[in-house]
Amino acid sequence: MHFRASHVAAVAVFIAACPRVTWALASSGESACAALRQMQVPGVVLADVTAQWLPAGSPPPAEPPWVPPLTVPLPAYCRLSATIDPRPGADGKSYGIGFALALPAEWNGRFLFQGGGGLNGSAAPPLGRTGRGETALSRGFAVVTTDTGHRGEVFDASFMADQQASLDFAYQAVGRVASLAKQILALHYGKPPAHSYFMGCSTGGREGMLMAQRHPTYFDGIVVGAPAMRTGFSGIGDEWVATMLNRVAPPDASGKPDAGRAFSAADRKAVIDGLLAACDAGDGLKDGIVADPIGCRFDPGSLRCAGAKAEGCLSAAQVDALGKAFAGPKDSKGRQVYPGFPFDTGIAATQGIPGLLAGSMNPVGPRFTATEMNVDERAERAAADAQGQLTTTWGWTNLNTFSGHGGKLILYHGVSDPWFSALDTLDYYERLTRANGGAAAVSAWSRLFLVPGMGHCGGGPAALDSFDMLAAVVEWVEGQKAPQAVRATGRAWPGRSRPLCPYPSHAHYKGTGDVEDAASFECR
């Protein structure tokens, strides 16, 4: 199905002029939802079609225990799920692109594609969590998710034995589901979406990047969090950290070094205390947050014990291991293979995804136990990996079609992320800036937010990790108001708020006002 540009433009104007308007279902909610079970889309084979009507206030679908509970009830909506083009695979398994689409009874004309995680393998509940206890669905968005073409556990890579399944996961499924979902919305509501958005973190962040790069006209606004944009090389970074820590780690019961014990709890506290002493006040206020992680100049050597190893200081071997670990891996010619990791308050985290000092764990396999690493061989292997070449979104920076049609791109990354270095996303953004006319030109359509203390997509013992990037990108797209700052709160600091600032600025205390209130800070 194709939509005339004039029709879509007229709808966009209508929504912009009447921001509170909602479109009700063509007929009563439950019957309209049931009718979707017989839906037919030209050129698409749909199987396993289900359509379930959920009245307002229905409990959200079960999610992992670490996902924060919702504070805003869900509206009445229809949950449609189906499989696109089911087929037998080369490995004898059944394949097809599964998706789940939430169609609210009162639609605001907006469409959100919710990115996935890990290697996907299932279509997540299509709610569109905003990071502030509510959902895009509760705001009136239609929301879609996908399994990207295979079923399995989140890190089950067996589907890669099938060519089409590999292509679907790498890039084809997201484009197909986005296109089909828009067609279904037009069929169901009688109007195409006025504005389309994408939001995801980790694998979902990579998917957002690939849509801006390979399908530049599909979305008006994209939010990319902690993108898993080149996992072969980020894996080298994690292995490098563990290898350096293993050099000073005591052995486990099997005699292998345990990186998680390279630094005791007292040692980790000494590192964080030293970091805060060096960099906490850089924002004009000692508050337990390193607001300017890029400007922070922390020297691990400042923690070296003057004499024998004691509590509150580090041995010479620990200082050496710490410095090398965070500097990142280089090949035999001195070339940086993967950026290092910033020193930040979350590197000693032990809850959720452990911070780097708690022992860098392999996200998809057994823990690293070696004390030596052939970086050249690892880099060569990563560069030659065919699946890695398919999934990478690190190299492509020409986004002039995306920006030319008015697209807006927000990137964010937790500075304490132990799986994907925030410095790698920063490197991409700087290359993107150089390739698209410089900082002034790019800031008109893309901005990067570094989140102090935050781990991978959330968490961190000193992080303000609750913020609403969806609202920011919607306001930018529809209100032409670029995000000068995004307010952040978090369970780590009850009652505290801070502005997240677009790079290269950072939050700075004005010198007066409530030190717990974001209004007392400015972006410098």
N, C-alpha and C positions, 0 to 999 in steps of 0.2 A: 504494500500500500504506500502511495506517495501523497504528500501533502503540499499544496501550493504555498509558496513562500508568503504570498499576500495574506492567506488565511492564517498562518502561524503568526505573522506580524500583527494582524488585527487582534488576535487573541492576546498577544503579549501587551499590546497597548491597553486593552480592556482590563487586564489584571493590574497593570501598573496604575491605571486611573482609579481602580476600585480594589485596593489591597485587601479589604476584608470580605470580598465576595467569595462564596463557595458554590460549587456546582453539585447539586444533589443527583443521585442515581436516576436514570431515566424512568425506572419503575420502582416499586417497593424494594428495599434493600435485599431481603432474603430471596425473593423471586429473581431479581436481576442477577444475583450471585449464582443461583442454581442454573440459570440460562448459560453461564459460561462453560458448563460441562459439555455443552454441544457446540462450543465455539470452533470455527474453522478459519484458518488464516491461509490465504493462497500461497502455495509454494513451500509450506511448512508442514511436516508430519508431526503431530502432537500425540503423545501416548501418556498413560498414567495420569490423566487429567482429573484433578479433584478441585472442588470449590466449596469452601466452608464459610458460612456466615457467622460472624462473631459479634454479638451485641456489645454495646458500650459497657465498659467496666469489666470485660472479660479478663481473667488473669493472663499475664504475658506467658509465652511459651517458656518451658524450662530451659535455663541456661546454666553454664558452669558456676560453681559457688563463688568464684572470685569476681564475677560480674556484678557491679553495684546494683542494688534494687532500684526499680523505677519509682519515682515520686509523683508522676502525673499519670492518671489512668488512661488506658487505651480507649479510643473512640470505637464506634461501630464500624466494622470493615469486613470486606470479603477477602479471604485468603485463597488465592488460586495457585496451584502448583501443577507442573507438567514436565514432561521430558521432550526435548526437541530432537527429532530425527534419531530414534533409537536404532541400534545396530549391534551385531556381534563383532567383537574385536579380534585382532590377530592372535591374542592370547586366550581366546575362548570365553572371555568375560563379556558381559553386556555393557554397552556404552550408550551415551546420549547426553545431551546438555540439560541437566535438571535446573529448574528455577522455581522460585516462590515469589509471588507478587501480592502485595497488600493494596487493596483498593478501598479507600475510606468512603463512608456513606456521604460525607461532606468533603468534597475535594477542593483544594485551593488552586488547582491548575498546575501545580508543580510536581515534578517527577524526580525521585532520588534513586540512584543506583548505589547500593551499599556494598562496598568491597569485601573481599573474603579474608582468609588468614591461613597461614601455613601452606600446605599444598591443597587446600580446600577439601573436596571429597564429599561435601554435603552443602545444601542450600540453607544458610543460617536463617533464623527467624527474621522476616523482612520488616523490621521496626525502624531502623535508622536512628540508633541511639545518638544523642547529641553530646554526651559527656556531662550533662547537667541534670541527670535524673529524669529526663523526658525523651521523647522520640520525635523524629520527623513525622511519623504517622499521626501522633497526637496533635501535630500542628496542621494536619490536612494534606501532607504529601502522600502521593502514591509511591511505594517503595518496593524495589526488586532486589533479590539476591540470586546467586547461582553457585552450583557445585563445580563449575568450569569444565564439565564434560566427563566426570568419573565419580564413582562412589568409593569411599574408603576412609580410614582414619586420617587425622589431620596431617601426619607426616608419612603416610603410606605412599611411596613413590613407584609402586609396581605398575601403575597405569602407564608409565612412560615406555613400557614395552610396545604399546600400540601407537602408531604414528599419529593418527588423527587425535587421539586423546592427548598426546603431548602438545600438538598444535593448539588444541582447544584450551588447555591449561595456560599455555604460553601467552596467547593473545586472541584467538578467534572467538572463544565462547563469550567473552565480555561484550564484544561488538555485536554478536548475534543476539544476545539476550537484550541488550539495550535497544536494538532496532525493533525486536519483536514486542517488547514491553510497551514501547510507544504506540505500536499498532493496536495492541490490546486496549490501551487507554482510550485511543480514539474510537474504537468500536464500542467500548463499554459506556463511555461518557458522551459520545457524540462530538467530541472536540479533542484535538491533539494537545499535549502539554504545552503550556505557554513558556515554561522555563524548565530546563533539564540540568540536574546536578549529579555529581559523583563525589562520594566521600569514603575514604578507607585508610587503614593503617597497616603497616607491615606489608604482607602480600597485597592487601587492599590498596596500600599506597603505591606499590608497583603497578597495580592495575590502573590506578588513576593516572599515573605517568604515561602508561602505554596508550591510554585513550587520548590524552593531549597530543601525543606524538604520532599515533597511527590512525586515529579517528578524530581529527581536530575539530570537526563541525558537529559532533554528536552532543556535546555538553556545553552549557553556558558558563558553568562554574564547577571547578574541581578542587577538592581538598585532599591533599596528599600528606599522610602522616608516616614518619619513620620508614621510608620505602625500602623494601627488600629488592633493590634494583640490580644488584649483582651478587647473588648469594655465594657464588664460588669464591669470590675475593673477600667478602666479609667473613667467610669461614676461615680463610687464611689469617685474618686479623684476630679472630677469637683463638685459633690454635696458637698463634704467636704469643698472646698474652699468657695462656696456660703454660706454654713451654718455658717462658721466662720465669714464671712463678714456681714451676716444678723444680727449678734449679735450687731453690731455697726451701722447698717443702719437705716435711718429714714423710717417711714412707707409711703406706697403709698396711693392713694385715697381710697383703700379698707381696709386700716389698716394693710396690710401685709408689712414686711420689704422689701426694694428694695436694693439688694446688689450693684447695679450699683451706688448708692448714698452713699455707706459707706465711700468713699473717694471723696472729692471734687476735682475739677481740680487742685486747689492749693496744695491739699494733695498729689495727684498723682505726681505732679511736684516735690514736696519735696522728695518723695520716689526715683524718678529717679535721682534727683540731689545727694541725699545721696549715692545711689548705684554707680554713676559715681565717686564721690569723693573717695569712698573706693576702686574701682576696675578698673576704666578706664585706669589708668597709668600702670597697670600690664603688658602691652605689650610694655612698653618703650615709649609710646606716648599717650598723652591725645587727643583723637580724637572722643569722643562720642560713642565709641564701646567698649564693654566688650569682648575682644578677648579670654580671658581665663575664661569662666563662671564656670568651675569646680573648678578652683583655687580661685575664688572670695570668699572672706569672708566678707559678708555684714551683719551687725547686725542691725535689725530694731530698737532695743533699742536706737541706736545712734540718732534717730529722735524724741525721747520723749521730749515733751515740759518741760522746767524747772519749769514752773508755769502753769497758765491757758492755755487752748487751744488757739493757735494763728496761723496765716498763716506762713508756712515754717516749722512747726513741727507738730507732731502727739500727740493725747491724749494717755494716758496710755492704755485705752481700745482699741484704734486703733492699737497700737503697739502689744498688746497681740493677737488681731485678725489676724493681718498680719503675725506674726511669726507662729501661729498655722496653718493658712491656707496653707502657703507654705511648712510647714514641712510634710504635707500629713497625711492621716488617719491611725490610729493604732487601733487595737482591744483591748478588755478589758485586754488582757495579755501582751500588749505592743508590739505586732508584727505588723510590717509595712504591711498594706494591699495593698497600692499602694504608689509608691514613691511620694515625694513632688515635687514641681516645682522649677526650678532655678530662682533666681532673675536676671532679664535681662531687657534690655531697652524696649522691646515690651510688657511688662506686663501692661502698661498704654495705649495701643493702643485703639483708639476709632473708627478707620476706618476699613472696612472689617470685619473680625471676631474679636470682641472685645477682648482685653487682659484681664487677670484675674482681675486686679484692676478696670476695667470698669464694673465689675459685671459678674461673671462666669455664663453663660447661659447654660441651658440644650440644647445640640445640636439637640435632637430629641423629645423634649416635652416642656411643660410649664416651666417657670423659677422656680427655687428652692426658697421657701419662709420660710422654717423651720429654727429654731435657735438651734435645737438639732438634733442629728443623732445617730442612733443605728448602729455603724459600724459593730459589730458582725453579726447582722441580715442581713445587706446589703451584707456583704462578703459571708455569708452562702448562700444567695439567688443567688448571682452571680456564686458561685462555682457549684451550683446545676442546673443552667440553661442549658438545653440540647442544645439549639442553640449556646450558648456561647462555650460549649465544642466542637461543630463541627467546629466553626470558629477560635478558638484560634490557634495562631502560636507562642505563648510565651514560651512554655515549651520545644519544641524539639530543641536540639542543636547538634545532631549527623549529621554532613554534610560531612562525609568522602567520600561518593560516589560522591556527587557534586564536592567537591574539588579534588577528585581523578581523575575525567575525565577532569580536567583542568578548571572547572568552576570558575568564578570570581564574588564576591559579594561585592557591594558597598552599604553601608547604609548612609543615611543622615537624620538629624532632626533639625528643627528650635528650638533654645533654648527657645524662647518665645511662643512656641506652647501652647495654652490654652486648647486644647482638649485632647492631648496625651502627657504626660510628656516626654521630651527628656531624663530624667533620667531613664525611663523605657526601652527605646531603648538602652541606655548605659548599663543598667543592663543585658539586653539580650546579648549584644556584649561581655561583660566580662564573662558571663557564657559560651557563644560560644567559647571564647578563652580558657577558662580552660578545656573545654570538647574536644578540638581538638589540643592539644599538646602545648599550650602556645602562648604567643604573637608573638614570632619570627616565629613560624610555620604558624599561622593564617594570619599574615600580608602578607604572600606570596600569599594569595588568597582572603582575605577579609579586608576591611577597613571601618571605621566609620568616618563621617564628621559631626561635630556639627556646626550649622550655627548661629552665634551670631545675636541676635535681630530679627530673623525671626519667624513669626507666623506659623500657620498651613499650610504647603506646600508653603508658600510665604507670602509676606506682612510684615509689621513692619515699624514703623516710623524711625528707625535707622538701617534698615537691608540692607545688600548687598545680595539680594535674586535672582540674575540672574546668573546662572552658568550652565555648560554643563557636567553633569555626564555621559550622553550617550557617548560623545566623549572619556571621561576618561576610561570607561569600555571597549569600542572598542579597544582603544590603548593598554589596559592591556591584553585583550584576544588575539588580532591579532599581536601586536607588542611586547608582553611580557614586557611592560614598566608599572610598578606599579605607581599609581598616588601619587607622593610625595606632591603635592598640586594641587588645582583646583582654577582657577582664578574666582573671583566673582565681579560683579558690581551691581548697583541697582538704581532705580529712587529716593530713599531716599537721595543718595549722588551723584549727577551728577558729572562726571569726576573722581570719586574715584574708585579704585580697590584694592582688598585685596586677599591674598591667603587663601583659606579654607584648613585647615591642618588636616591630619588623626590623630584621637585620639591615644595617649594622648597628642600630640603636639598641639600648637596653634601659630597663627601668632604673630611675634615679630618684632618691628622696629629695623633695623640694626644700627640705630644711625646717618646715613647719607643718603642723597638721597631725592627725591620728596616724601613727606609724603602722597600724593594722589595716588602713583603708587605702585602696588603690588610688583614690582621688588625691592622695598626698604625694603621689609619684608622677613623674613625667618621663617620656621617652627621650633619651639623649643619644 
